Amino acid sequence: MLPISHFSGSEAHVARLPHSWRRPDGSLGTLFEGESCTDPTPLVADLGDTAPFLAATGQLDAALGLARAADVHLVHGLFPRGHRTCLFDNHDLVLGWLDLYEQTGERWLLDRATTAMERIATTFDVRGSLVDHTGRLGMPSLRSSPFNGGYIETAIDLHRLTGHPDALAWAERWAAHLVESPHFVAHGMYSRFATPILPLVGRVLGRLSKPGPVRIFKDNTNCVWGILALHELAPDLRWSTAVERFLGAAEAAVEQAGHMPQFPGRPSRFELAPHAFLVDLLVDIAGAGIAPDRATALAVRLAHIVERHRWPSGLIPVHEGAERDHVDIMVDYGIALCRLAERTGDATWRERGVAGWAEMWRTHGTPHGLALGVGIDGSIRDLRIIVKYQFLAVKSLLAAASTHLLDDAALGRLIRDR
């Protein structure tokens, strides 16, 4: 069991995790409103957002029970939705097996992750690009989202834990395709409309898209974290140069808009999510020694932008003009601030993050779990209980208990958001 801190209501919440929101098959439901399950989809895709946090709080049997309950929902080692198997639905599943293995040493978890990654590498890799899904006949889709760049980091994790002979080669192949993709070469950011079989189709779709071809979170952030993980294991000028190119594009986007747009190059309002996760990513870029002064300066600038939007209560609206916050982004932004405090030596950032968590725990609590959104006056504005967020809230307790997040690699992997 990892050390955890306690905020108002958090102890009762942690005690609730092993037995609440369950389906008859032992898996978790996806969404509740009060005691009613309004989306019973089994929460298999988000195993990494649930089971590892049960293990971290000492509830190993419940954690392993969730992992075992996932098995009946798998087809050829992956989680499908109907006739379609999507990479988006399997990334956190694989991470969950790997994270839970690190905490329990249960070999079957590593076997599950290995089987899944081998299938992904053989079925979803089209010319070095990971396409989004396979259909009824197992045929791959045309489109390749940059979100799938997160599998570079997953392959590195698999290699680290098993020495799998092909995992490093997969990571290098997928990273090479990304850094050589035409949109990245031209703009320093990855397009969400890449189509490896028919590249022209992707360019047209990107031009026609109202939000534009680039999305920061979780598309570009996942890509860059994947390339950083590869660079840490196998340093190469290709990877560091690509990360620095992304940094330059991010600096330009902030300069142009006055904040970090979720869709750079389009008219935008302040949104918390791209700022929260880019601050976190920039801390890692600086820690990798890639333009550390520039990366840290941009992280601090983005954090100051967020602070201008923080309500007097300590909560932060999900976007400019919003009437509510977002419980999960409050958790992750607080982690980003704690890590920024360690990187800069400015403890004020940690104080703000912890104060935000204290208010989040105080105001979001209901008899059935943490509500999704609270308003500026502290009243609940969105009563939905998103089940994975109930477990992810534990990250704030783990992070608040540590003053050395940047030095604790295992904890860092557990509380990362991908």
N, C-alpha and C positions, 0 to 999 in steps of 0.2 A: 504493500500500500504506500502510495506517495504522500508526502506531507501536503495537507490542504489547509487553507484559511477558511474562516467562516464569516459570512455576512448574515444579516437578519433573514431568517427563514431558510437559509441554505442547508442546515443540518437536516431539517424535516424533508427538504426536497431530495437530498441525496438518499435518505432512507426510503423514499418513495420509488426510486428508479428500478429496483429489482422486480417489482411486481405490478406496476401500473402500465396502462395503455397496451395490454397484451391481447392478441388474437387467440382463438382456440388452439391453433397449431403451435403456439409458443413464441411466434414472431411478434414484432411490434406492429400496430397499426400506424398509419402515416399522419392522420389529422384527427383531432378531437375538438369538440365544442362542449365544454363542461364534461359530463360523463359520457356523452354520445360520440361514438366514432363516426365521423362524417366522410372519412376516406380510409377504407380498410385495406388499401394496397399494402402488402407486406413490406416492411421497411428493410428489405434485403440490400438494396442499392446503397444504403447509407450505413452499412454495418460499421464502417470506420468512424462514424459519428456517434456511435452508441456503445457497442461492446467494450472497446478499449477504456472507456471512462468508468464503466462498472469495475473493470479490473484495477484501474488506478485508485479506486476508492475501496479496494479490498474485497470486492464482491465477485470473486473469480468464478464460482459455479454459475452465477447468473450470466456473466459475460460469455462463458463457454456455451451456455445453453442457447443464447442468442445466435452464436455462430453455428451451432448444430442445427438450429431451426431453419437456417437459411438453405440447407442442403436440398430440401424437397422442392425448392423453387428454382433450382439450377437446371440448365440444359447444356450439356457438353461443357460443364464447368463455369458457365456464365449465367447471369440473370437476364432473361428476356422479358419483354412486355408484348404479349401476344405473339405474333409471328416475327417480330423485329427484335434484334439484340443490339443495343446501343452502347457505345463506349462510355457515354456520359453516365449510364446507369451502373457501370462496373468499376469505375476508377476507385471510388471510396470503398467498394466491396473488397477489392484487392488490398488496398491500404489497410483496411480493417483486419484482414487475415494476418498481414505482416506485423502490424502494431500489436495485435493480440499475441502473436507468437513471441515477440520480444519480451512481453510481460509474463508469459506462462511457460514458454518452452515446449508447448504442445506441437509435436512434429506434423500432425495432420493438417494444421493450419498452414504451415509452409508448403505442404503438398498441394493444398487447394490453390494457393497463390501461384505456385509454379505452373500448375495445369492451366489456370486462367491466362497467365502471361504467354505461355506457349501457344495457346489458341489465338490470342490476340495477334501475336506476331505472324502467324501463318494465315489468318483469315482476314484481318483488317488492314494489313500493310499493302498498299497499292503504290508501287514505284517509290517506296520510302516514306510515303505519307500515310498516316493512320486515318482511314475514312470513318465517318460517324456511325454507321450501322450496317448490319446485314439484314436482308429481307427474307421472305417466305422460302425461297429456294437457296438461301445462303449466299446470294449475290451481294457484293459490296455496293454501297451507295456511291454516288459521284462526289459528294461533298466531304471535305475534311476540315473540321473545326480546329482552330488553334488550341481549344481546351484540351484536345488530345495530346498536346505537348506535355501535359502532366504525366503521361506514361513514361517519359524519359526518366523522370525522378523515380517512378515506381520500379522501372527496370534496374536502376542503380541500387535501390533498396534491396531488390531480389539478389542482385550480384553480391552486395555486401553481406547478406545473410547466408547465402548458399554457395557462392562462387560459381553460379550457373555459367556454363561455358559460352552461352550465346547472349546473355543479358546485356553485357557491356556493348557488344556489337549491335544489338537492337537500338540501344540508346544512342550510339554514335550515328547510326543510319538515319534515325528519326530526326536527330538534331541537325545533321547535315542538310537534310531536305528542307528544314525550316529556315536555316540561315541562308540558304541559296534560293529561297522562294522569291519570285519576282517582286511581289508587293513589299516584302521586308527589305530587299536590296534597294528598292526605290524610296521607301518611306520610313524604314526603321521600326515598323510595327507589323504584326501579322494580321492578314485578312481572314475574316470568318467565312469567306466564300471561296476558299481554295478548292479547286476541282482537279485532282492530279491526272485524270484520264483526258479531260477536255478543258485545258487551262483557260481558254478564251471564254467559256461559259461563266467561270468564276469571276473573271474581270468584269463582264457585263452585269452580272448579278450585284457585284459590289457597287458599281456606278448607279444602278437603278434603286438600290436600297435607300430608303429615306434616312435611317440613322447612319448610313455609311458602312464601309467595309470593316472598320476597326472597332473592336470592343475591348476595353481594358480588363475588366474583371468578369469572369475568371479566365478569359481567353489568353490575353497577352501575359497576364501574371503567371498563369500555369506554364506557358512556354518558357518564360525567362527563368522561373524557378527550376524547371527541368534542365535547362542548359547550364545553370549555375551548379546543379548537383553533378552533372557530367564533368564540368570544368574542375570541380573540387577533387573528383576521383582521377580524372585523366586530363590534366591541364593542357590546353591547346589554344594557340592564338586565335583560331576560328571562333572559339566559344567566348573568349573574353572580348574580342572585337565586336561580336554580335550583341553582347550585353551592353557594351558601351554605346553602340549605335541606338539601341532601344532607349538608353538613358538620355541621349541627345534628343530623340524624338519626344520623349516625355517632357523634357525641359521646354521644348518649343511649344508643345500643346498647352502647358500651364501658362507660359508667357502670353500666348495668343488669347486664351479664354479667361485668364485670371483665376482659374481653378483647374482641377484635373477632370476633364469631361469623361464620362463613361464611353462616349462615342466621339473621339477627337475629330475635329474638322467640321462638326455640325453645331448649330446653335444649341446651347446647353444651359442648364441650371446646376447649382451645386447639388451633388449627390454624395452621401457619406461613403458608400461602398468603395468606389474607385480610390478615394483618398485613403481609407483605412488600409486597404490591402497594398496599395502602392507604397505607403510609408513602411509597412512591414517588409516588402520586397526590397526597397532601397536600403534598409538596414542590412539585409543580407548581401546586397551588391557591394556595399561599403566593406562589409566583413570579409568578402572574397578578395579585397584589394583592388577592385576595378573602379578606377576614378573615385576613390573613397571620399575625398573632400566634396566633389560635386554631388555624389549620391546622398551624402549626409545633409548637405545644404538643401537639396530638394526635399528630402524627408521632413526637415524642420519647417521649410516653407509650407508644405502641405498641411502639417500639423497645426500651424498657426492659422491657416485658412479654415480648418475644421473648428478651431476654438472660437472663431468669430460667430459660428452658428450654434454653439452650445447654449442650451437654455440655462437660466439661473439655477434650476434644480440639479444640474449636472448631466442630464440626459441630452441627446443630440437628435434632431429630427432626421428622418431617413433621407429627406431631400429638402431643398429650400422651399419654404411655404407649406411643408407637410404638417399635419396635425398630430402626428405620432412618431415615436422612435421605432427601433427595430431591435428586439432583444438580442438576436444573434450577432448583429453588427456591433452593438455595444460591447459584447464580449470580445470580439476580435480587434476592435479598435483599441480597447484597453490593453490588450497584449502588445499591439504595435507600439503603443506609447511606452510601456514598460521596457520593451526592447530598445526603443529610441533613447530612453533615459540612460540605459547602460552604454549605448554606443557613444552618446554625446557627453556623458558625465553630468547631465542636468537632471537632478532628481525631481524637478517640477513636473516633468512629463509623466513620471510614474505616479505622482500624487494625483494628477488629474485622472489618469486611468483608473486608479483604485477608487477614487471618489465617485466616478461614473458607475463602477460596478456596485458600490454600496447602495446608490440610489436605484439602480436597476433591480437589485434583489429586494429592496424595500417596497417598490411600487408595482412590480410585475407579478408578484405572487398572488395566486388564487388557490382555492381548495383543491383544484384539479391540475395545477402545474403553472408554469410561467406563461403569462399571456404574451401574445406577439407584440402588441404596441401600446405605449402609454403616451399621454399628451403632456403639454407644457405645464398643466396644472396638477399632474400626478395621477389623473384619472385614467382608467383603462379605456383605450379607444378601439382595440382589436382583441377580442376575447379568444381568438383561435389558439389552440394548443398545438403547435407544430412539434411533433414528438421528438424528432432528432435534436431540436434546439434544447429540449429538457436535459439531454445528456451533454451537449456541447457547452452548456452553461458551467459545467464542472471545470472547464478550462480556466475560467476566471479564478476559481478557488485554488487551482494548482499554480497558476502564474503569480497570484498574490502571495503565495507561500514561499516564493523563490526570489532572491535578489540577484541571481546569476543565470538568467535565462539563456544568455548568449554562450555560456560555457557548458551547458547541460544539453548535449546532443540528443539524448534519448527523450528528455522532456520536450525539447524543441520539435522533434518529429511528432510527438503525441499531440501537441497543441497547435500544430500548423493547420492552416486552412487551405485546401486545394480544390 
